[in-house]
């Protein structure tokens, strides 16, 4: 009896200290309000565009960095093309800019990962060839394992996912009214499942501690499924994938909701968030699992920068109230140019002149309070707050913010 008790104590100690094994993935924590940097079109320093914008996000007070790792890295960040870079692992290893921003003191790092071996033909043909499947699986597995080993002990949390997946489902035909075919849907289930399996297996196989990594799917055609049950990623693909989280690029609901404001705007957002959550497969992850991956308002949609701030504040409030662990504004520097006049459209917190916009100050002021609160909470309790408790508390900081 005493021996059994001793063995049980030793086993328990091993489990909880993580000796010789991976710890279970802990609860996610974020200060929630943040932004992202992808497709940088202007900059103000001699540093790489990736590093410059990551520093701008950090300086604003964000604990989360969201970036892209794709074969289009030159277009995204003005990083010099390297013919030796032919995988996610080599992109990370050969381009120091990525290592530099991963090493910055962000609590959470969210990444669009697109393997170099991936043709995305699955969406068109309904299947992935055996050769491509093996290459994509291995590339994702290798990169995931490398990140877990490299950042073991760092207390960082990584999220690997995709950009607006409904456009992939519709073969990059940017027409919201198009519906995918059953073959498109079949290929999408295979494409997302392959990514999920590679990440899950790498997590299982790789010894690591005090670092977490999650897989997410981003959807962007929610309103037409919610209103008419038309086939989209959220209702025809997401329920079949063991995703840890779902990210919502939310323009089909959030733009109207934020401009309407009030109880009607809140109702639109809450209904959509509830619907997305209802499509997620079960998980042992604690808390809400819908990420506000993108929302934003270019200057052609709003009456100036103050209106842009007001709309952003509405989305922040409703998403915090609902419980989104991340609420990410698109974006730090604008990535879109209006073809008719070649001017930046105004999807920004800092404009092309380097001027910080009212929405930037909204974020900065919120994050100052957030970081002060988290620091004080940790001093008092010796741990981070629960995400739901933090979110409820944080709502008052937006109410205090005028405008």
C-alpha positions as CSV (number, residue, x, y, z in Angstrom):
1,X,0.0,0.0,0.0
2,X,2.8,2.4,0.9
3,X,4.7,1.5,-2.3
4,X,1.6,2.1,-4.4
5,X,1.1,5.5,-2.8
6,X,4.8,6.4,-3.4
7,X,4.6,5.3,-7.0
8,X,1.4,7.3,-7.5
9,X,3.1,10.4,-6.0
10,X,6.1,10.0,-8.3
11,X,3.9,9.6,-11.4
12,X,1.8,12.6,-10.4
13,X,5.0,14.7,-9.9
14,X,6.2,13.7,-13.3
15,X,2.9,14.5,-14.9
16,X,2.7,18.0,-13.3
17,X,6.3,19.0,-13.8
18,X,6.4,17.8,-17.4
19,X,9.7,15.8,-16.8
20,X,10.3,13.5,-19.8
21,X,7.0,14.3,-21.5
22,X,4.9,17.1,-22.9
23,X,2.7,19.1,-20.6
24,X,-1.0,19.3,-21.5
25,X,-1.9,22.5,-23.3
26,X,-2.9,25.1,-20.8
27,X,-5.7,27.7,-20.9
28,X,-5.1,30.5,-23.4
29,X,-4.7,34.0,-22.1
30,X,-4.4,37.2,-24.1
31,X,-5.1,40.9,-23.4
32,X,-7.5,40.3,-26.4
33,X,-7.4,43.6,-28.2
34,X,-4.8,43.7,-30.9
35,X,-3.9,44.0,-34.6
36,X,-1.8,42.3,-37.2
37,X,0.8,42.9,-39.9
38,X,0.5,41.3,-43.4
39,X,1.1,42.7,-46.8
40,X,3.1,45.7,-45.8
41,X,3.1,48.5,-48.4
42,X,5.0,51.3,-46.7
43,X,7.5,51.7,-43.9
44,X,9.5,54.3,-42.1
45,X,12.8,52.6,-40.9
46,X,15.7,50.7,-42.5
47,X,14.6,47.5,-40.7
48,X,12.7,44.8,-42.5
49,X,9.0,45.6,-42.9
50,X,8.2,42.5,-40.7
51,X,10.4,43.6,-37.9
52,X,9.3,47.3,-38.1
53,X,5.6,46.5,-37.9
54,X,6.1,43.8,-35.2
55,X,7.9,46.5,-33.1
56,X,5.1,48.9,-33.7
57,X,2.6,46.3,-32.5
58,X,4.7,45.6,-29.4
59,X,5.1,49.3,-28.7
60,X,1.3,49.8,-28.8
61,X,1.2,47.3,-25.9
62,X,-0.1,44.2,-27.6
63,X,0.7,40.8,-26.3
64,X,-0.2,39.1,-29.6
65,X,1.5,39.1,-32.9
66,X,-0.3,37.9,-36.1
67,X,1.7,37.4,-39.3
68,X,2.0,35.3,-42.4
69,X,4.5,32.6,-43.4
70,X,4.0,31.7,-47.0
71,X,5.9,31.4,-50.3
72,X,4.8,35.1,-50.9
73,X,7.1,36.4,-48.1
74,X,8.7,38.9,-50.4
75,X,5.3,40.4,-51.3
76,X,4.1,40.3,-47.7
77,X,7.2,41.8,-46.0
78,X,9.7,43.0,-48.6
79,X,12.0,40.3,-47.6
80,X,14.6,39.4,-50.2
81,X,13.8,36.2,-52.2
82,X,16.0,33.2,-51.5
83,X,16.0,30.2,-53.9
84,X,17.1,28.0,-51.1
85,X,13.9,28.7,-49.1
86,X,11.5,25.9,-50.1
87,X,9.7,25.0,-46.9
88,X,8.3,26.7,-43.8
89,X,11.3,25.4,-41.7
90,X,13.8,26.9,-44.2
91,X,11.9,30.2,-44.3
92,X,12.2,30.4,-40.5
93,X,15.8,29.3,-40.4
94,X,17.2,31.3,-43.4
95,X,15.2,34.5,-42.9
96,X,16.3,36.0,-39.6
97,X,13.4,38.4,-39.7
98,X,11.0,35.6,-38.7
99,X,13.2,34.4,-35.9
100,X,13.6,37.9,-34.6
101,X,9.9,38.6,-34.3
102,X,9.2,35.1,-32.9
103,X,11.8,35.9,-30.2
104,X,10.2,39.2,-29.3
105,X,8.3,39.2,-25.9
106,X,4.8,38.4,-27.4
107,X,2.7,36.0,-25.3
108,X,0.9,34.8,-28.3
109,X,2.0,34.4,-31.9
110,X,-0.6,33.7,-34.6
111,X,0.6,32.6,-38.0
112,X,-1.0,31.9,-41.4
113,X,1.0,28.9,-42.5
114,X,1.1,27.9,-46.2
115,X,3.5,25.1,-47.0
116,X,5.6,25.5,-50.1
117,X,4.6,22.0,-51.2
118,X,0.9,22.9,-51.2
119,X,-0.8,23.5,-54.6
120,X,-4.3,23.9,-53.1
121,X,-5.6,21.7,-55.9
122,X,-7.7,19.8,-53.4
123,X,-10.3,22.5,-53.4
124,X,-10.6,22.1,-57.2
125,X,-10.3,18.3,-57.6
126,X,-11.8,17.1,-54.3
127,X,-8.6,15.3,-53.3
128,X,-4.9,15.6,-52.6
129,X,-2.5,13.4,-54.4
130,X,-0.6,10.9,-52.3
131,X,2.8,12.6,-53.1
132,X,1.6,16.1,-52.3
133,X,-0.1,14.9,-49.1
134,X,3.1,13.4,-47.9
135,X,5.1,16.5,-48.7
136,X,2.6,18.9,-47.1
137,X,2.2,16.7,-44.0
138,X,6.0,16.5,-43.5
139,X,6.5,20.2,-44.0
140,X,3.9,21.2,-41.4
141,X,5.1,18.4,-39.0
142,X,8.7,19.5,-39.3
143,X,7.9,23.2,-38.7
144,X,5.6,22.5,-35.8
145,X,8.1,20.3,-34.1
146,X,10.9,22.8,-34.6
147,X,8.8,25.6,-33.1
148,X,7.9,23.5,-30.1
149,X,11.5,22.5,-29.5
150,X,12.9,26.0,-30.1
151,X,10.4,27.7,-27.8
152,X,10.1,25.0,-25.1
153,X,10.1,26.7,-21.7
154,X,9.3,30.1,-23.2
155,X,5.6,30.2,-22.0
156,X,4.6,31.3,-25.5
157,X,1.5,30.2,-27.2
158,X,1.4,29.7,-31.0
159,X,-1.6,29.4,-33.3
160,X,-1.2,28.0,-36.8
161,X,-4.0,28.5,-39.3
162,X,-5.0,30.0,-42.6
163,X,-6.3,33.2,-44.2
164,X,-10.0,33.5,-45.2
165,X,-10.7,29.9,-46.1
166,X,-14.0,30.5,-47.9
167,X,-12.1,32.1,-50.8
168,X,-10.0,28.9,-51.0
169,X,-13.2,26.9,-51.0
170,X,-14.5,29.0,-53.9
171,X,-11.2,28.6,-55.8
172,X,-10.1,32.2,-55.2
173,X,-13.1,33.5,-57.1
174,X,-13.8,36.7,-55.1
175,X,-17.6,36.7,-55.5
176,X,-19.5,36.4,-52.2
177,X,-22.6,35.1,-54.0
178,X,-20.9,32.0,-55.3
179,X,-21.5,28.7,-53.6
180,X,-19.0,25.9,-53.5
181,X,-19.7,22.5,-55.1
182,X,-19.8,19.2,-53.2
183,X,-16.4,18.5,-54.7
184,X,-15.0,21.8,-53.4
185,X,-16.3,20.9,-49.9
186,X,-14.8,17.4,-50.1
187,X,-11.4,18.7,-51.0
188,X,-11.6,21.3,-48.3
189,X,-12.3,18.7,-45.6
190,X,-9.2,16.8,-46.8
191,X,-7.1,19.9,-47.0
192,X,-7.9,21.1,-43.5
193,X,-7.8,17.6,-42.0
194,X,-4.3,17.1,-43.3
195,X,-3.0,20.2,-41.7
196,X,-4.7,19.4,-38.4
197,X,-3.3,15.8,-38.3
198,X,0.3,17.0,-39.0
199,X,0.2,19.6,-36.2
200,X,-1.5,17.1,-33.7
201,X,1.1,14.4,-34.5
202,X,4.0,16.8,-34.1
203,X,2.7,18.0,-30.8
204,X,2.3,14.4,-29.6
205,X,5.8,13.3,-30.8
206,X,7.8,16.4,-29.7
207,X,9.1,16.7,-26.1
208,X,8.3,20.2,-24.9
209,X,7.2,22.1,-21.8
210,X,5.8,25.6,-21.1
211,X,4.9,26.2,-24.7
212,X,1.5,25.6,-26.4
213,X,0.5,25.3,-30.0
214,X,-3.0,25.3,-31.4
215,X,-4.6,24.8,-34.8
216,X,-7.3,27.1,-36.1
217,X,-9.4,27.5,-39.2
218,X,-10.4,30.9,-40.5
219,X,-13.8,31.3,-42.0
220,X,-15.2,34.4,-43.7
221,X,-18.6,33.7,-45.3
222,X,-20.8,33.4,-42.2
223,X,-23.9,35.6,-42.8
224,X,-25.2,33.6,-45.8
225,X,-24.9,30.3,-43.8
226,X,-26.5,31.8,-40.8
227,X,-29.4,33.4,-42.7
228,X,-30.0,30.8,-45.5
229,X,-28.0,27.7,-44.6
230,X,-26.0,28.1,-47.8
231,X,-22.9,25.9,-48.0
232,X,-19.7,27.6,-46.6
233,X,-16.7,26.6,-44.6
234,X,-18.5,27.3,-41.3
235,X,-21.3,24.8,-41.8
236,X,-20.0,22.3,-44.2
237,X,-16.3,21.9,-43.3
238,X,-15.6,23.2,-39.8
239,X,-17.8,20.5,-38.1
240,X,-15.7,17.8,-39.6
241,X,-12.3,19.1,-38.5
242,X,-10.7,18.7,-35.0
243,X,-9.8,22.4,-34.9
244,X,-8.8,23.9,-31.6
245,X,-10.1,27.3,-32.5
246,X,-12.0,29.0,-35.4
247,X,-11.0,32.5,-36.5
248,X,-13.6,34.7,-38.1
249,X,-12.7,37.3,-40.7
250,X,-15.9,39.1,-40.1
251,X,-16.6,41.8,-42.7
252,X,-19.8,40.2,-43.9
253,X,-21.4,41.0,-40.5
254,X,-19.2,43.3,-38.5
255,X,-19.1,46.2,-40.9
256,X,-22.9,46.6,-40.9
257,X,-23.1,45.9,-37.2
258,X,-20.6,48.4,-36.1
259,X,-22.1,51.2,-38.3
260,X,-25.6,50.5,-37.0
261,X,-24.3,50.3,-33.5
262,X,-26.6,50.1,-30.4
263,X,-28.6,47.0,-29.5
264,X,-29.2,46.0,-33.1
265,X,-25.5,46.0,-33.9
266,X,-24.8,44.0,-30.8
267,X,-27.5,41.5,-31.7
268,X,-26.1,40.9,-35.1
269,X,-22.6,40.2,-33.7
270,X,-23.8,38.0,-30.9
271,X,-26.0,35.9,-33.2
272,X,-23.1,35.3,-35.6
273,X,-20.6,34.5,-32.9
274,X,-23.1,32.0,-31.3
275,X,-23.6,30.4,-34.7
276,X,-19.9,30.0,-35.4
277,X,-19.3,28.4,-32.0
278,X,-22.2,26.0,-32.5
279,X,-20.4,24.5,-35.6
280,X,-17.1,23.8,-33.7
281,X,-16.5,20.1,-32.8
282,X,-16.1,19.5,-29.0
283,X,-12.8,20.1,-27.3
284,X,-11.2,20.0,-23.9
285,X,-10.0,23.6,-24.3
286,X,-11.3,25.8,-21.6
287,X,-13.3,28.9,-22.6
288,X,-14.5,30.4,-25.8
289,X,-12.9,29.2,-29.0
290,X,-14.0,31.8,-31.6
291,X,-11.3,34.3,-32.5
292,X,-12.2,37.7,-34.0
293,X,-9.4,37.3,-36.6
294,X,-10.2,40.3,-38.7
295,X,-12.4,43.3,-38.5
296,X,-11.8,46.8,-39.8
297,X,-13.1,49.7,-41.7
298,X,-11.4,51.5,-44.6
299,X,-12.0,55.2,-45.0
300,X,-14.5,54.6,-47.9
301,X,-16.8,52.8,-45.5
302,X,-16.8,55.4,-42.7
303,X,-17.1,59.1,-42.3
304,X,-13.5,59.8,-41.3
305,X,-11.0,58.6,-38.7
306,X,-13.2,59.3,-35.7
307,X,-16.0,57.2,-37.1
308,X,-13.4,54.5,-37.8
309,X,-12.6,54.6,-34.1
310,X,-16.2,54.5,-33.0
311,X,-16.9,51.4,-35.2
312,X,-13.8,49.7,-33.8
313,X,-14.9,50.4,-30.3
314,X,-18.3,48.8,-30.9
315,X,-16.7,45.6,-32.2
316,X,-14.2,45.5,-29.3
317,X,-17.0,45.8,-26.7
318,X,-19.3,43.1,-28.2
319,X,-16.4,40.6,-28.7
320,X,-15.2,41.1,-25.2
321,X,-18.7,40.7,-23.9
322,X,-19.2,37.5,-25.9
323,X,-15.8,36.2,-24.8
324,X,-13.5,36.2,-27.8
325,X,-9.9,35.6,-26.6
326,X,-8.6,37.7,-29.5
327,X,-10.1,40.7,-31.2
328,X,-7.7,41.7,-34.0
329,X,-8.1,44.9,-36.0
330,X,-7.1,44.9,-39.7
331,X,-4.4,46.2,-39.5
332,X,-1.3,48.2,-38.3
333,X,-0.3,49.6,-41.7
334,X,-2.8,49.5,-44.6
335,X,-2.1,46.8,-47.2
336,X,-4.7,47.9,-49.8
337,X,-4.5,50.5,-52.5
338,X,-7.6,51.8,-54.4
339,X,-7.1,51.1,-58.1
340,X,-9.0,54.1,-59.2
341,X,-6.8,56.7,-57.6
342,X,-3.8,54.6,-56.3
343,X,-4.3,55.9,-52.8
344,X,-4.2,53.7,-49.6
345,X,-7.7,52.7,-48.7
346,X,-7.2,53.4,-45.0
347,X,-7.3,50.0,-43.3
348,X,-4.8,51.2,-40.7
349,X,-3.9,52.3,-37.3
350,X,-0.8,54.2,-38.6
351,X,-1.2,55.8,-42.0
352,X,1.3,56.1,-44.8
353,X,2.6,59.4,-43.3
354,X,3.4,57.8,-40.0
355,X,0.5,59.5,-38.3
356,X,-1.2,57.5,-35.5
357,X,-5.0,57.4,-36.1
358,X,-7.7,57.8,-33.4
359,X,-8.2,54.0,-33.5
360,X,-4.5,53.6,-32.6
361,X,-5.0,55.7,-29.5
362,X,-8.1,53.7,-28.6
363,X,-6.0,50.5,-28.8
364,X,-3.0,52.1,-26.9
365,X,-5.2,53.4,-24.1
366,X,-7.0,50.1,-23.6
367,X,-3.8,48.1,-23.6
368,X,-2.1,50.4,-21.1
369,X,-5.0,49.5,-18.7
370,X,-4.9,45.9,-19.7
371,X,-1.2,45.4,-19.1
372,X,-1.3,47.3,-15.7
373,X,-4.3,45.0,-14.7
374,X,-2.5,41.8,-15.7
375,X,0.7,42.9,-13.9
376,X,-1.1,43.7,-10.7
377,X,-3.2,40.5,-10.9
378,X,-0.1,38.3,-11.3
379,X,1.6,40.0,-8.3
380,X,-1.4,39.4,-6.1
381,X,-2.3,35.9,-7.3
382,X,0.9,34.5,-8.7
383,X,-0.8,33.6,-12.0
384,X,-2.6,35.0,-15.0
385,X,-6.3,35.8,-14.7
386,X,-8.9,33.5,-16.5
387,X,-9.7,34.9,-19.9
388,X,-13.5,35.2,-19.1
389,X,-12.8,37.1,-15.9
390,X,-10.3,39.4,-17.7
391,X,-12.8,40.0,-20.6
392,X,-15.6,41.1,-18.2
393,X,-13.3,43.4,-16.3
394,X,-11.9,44.9,-19.6
395,X,-15.3,46.0,-20.8
396,X,-15.3,48.8,-18.3
397,X,-12.1,50.3,-19.8
398,X,-13.9,50.8,-23.1
399,X,-16.8,52.4,-21.4
400,X,-14.4,54.8,-19.8
401,X,-12.9,55.7,-23.1
402,X,-14.6,58.8,-24.6
403,X,-15.6,58.8,-28.3
